[in-house]
Structure formats: C-alpha cells, structure tokens
Amino acid sequence: MAQVLIRNIDDETIASLKARAEMNGRSLEQELRNILKSAAPLTPDELVAASRRLRSAFAKEEVDVRAAIRWGRDDEFEDLELAFDRQ
C-alpha cells in the first residue's frame, strides 16, 4: 500500500478530524483512510468529462481504416517476399 504525507494542515482541521475519529471509535489514521476512500471514486459527471476529453483527443486524428489495413497487409506480403527471396 502507498503512503501519503500531507504538510501544513492547520490545527483546527486536525482537532476537528481527531474529534470526528473519536466519535466514530476510530484512530485518526483510520478516520483519514475512510475519508479519502469515500472521496476517491469519480462522480458520474467526472467520468463523463474524462470520457469527453479522451474522445476529443483521439477525434482529432483522422484514420483511414481501409488504408491502415492495406498498409498492414502490404507489409506482411513484403516480409513474405523477402523471406522467399532469401531462400
């Protein structure tokens, strides 16, 4: 598991977190783990935004699929021809 060090947390925040941990019957460390775990998953809106960013990044590249397939096949045939020529 990873470790994280967070610096410069004000005293009021720490006191509040310690009180919250005590009310929940947990250590401060466990309380912080729970807080981070519940905050970690992306919301549906964040997932949609990430998806849109990815789609827009790849949409800029126009790929001619047929040409790519032909290019791949041509390379295979060139490799076969070279192999037969060497024999």
N, C-alpha and C positions, 0 to 999 in steps of 0.2 A: 504494500500500500504506500501511497505517496504521503509526503508531509508538506505542510504549508506554514510559513512563518508570516504573520501579519504584524507590522510595526505601527506604532503611533496611534493606538486605539485610545480614545480618551477615557478617563477614569469613570465618568458617568455611565458610559456604554458598558464597561466591564462590570461595574456594580449591578447594573440592570440585568446583564446576562447571568451573573452569579446568582442573583435573586430568582430569576426565572428557572435556572437549573435546580436550585434548592426546592422550589415549589413543585417541580416535576420529579424530584427524588433522584436527580442525576448529577454527575460531576459536570463542571464547566466544560470540560473537554467533550464529553458525550453530548451535552446540550448543543455545543457548536457543531459537532458532526451532524446531529439531527437537523439543525437549521440549514446547514449547507446542502445536505442531501435533499431536503424538500425544495430548496431554491434552484437546484441544478437542472432539472428537466426543462427543455424548451417548451414554451407555450405553443399552442396551435398557430397563433399569429407569427411567432418567431420561426416556426418550421416553414410556414408558407413564404415568409420573407427570404429565408435561406434558399428555398427551392427556386424562387424567382430570380435571385442573384445568380445561382448556378445556371439556370436556363438561359438567362440573358448573356452570360459569359460565353456559353457554347453556341448560342444562336448567331453570334457574330461571324462564326466560321461556317461558310457555306461549303458543304462537302458534296461532291458529285459521287454518289454511292456507286453508280454503274462504272464510272471511270476508275474508282478505287478498286473495285472487284476486277476489272480488266487488267489494271496495273499489277495486282497481286498474281493473277493468272499468268500474265506475261513474264513476270519474274520466275514463276515456277517453271515455265517452259524453257526459259533461258538457262536455268540451273540444270534441267534435264539435258538440254542440248550440250552444255559444257561437259556434263558427266559422260555422255556418249562419245564426245569428241576426244576425251582423254583416254578412252579405252582402245 
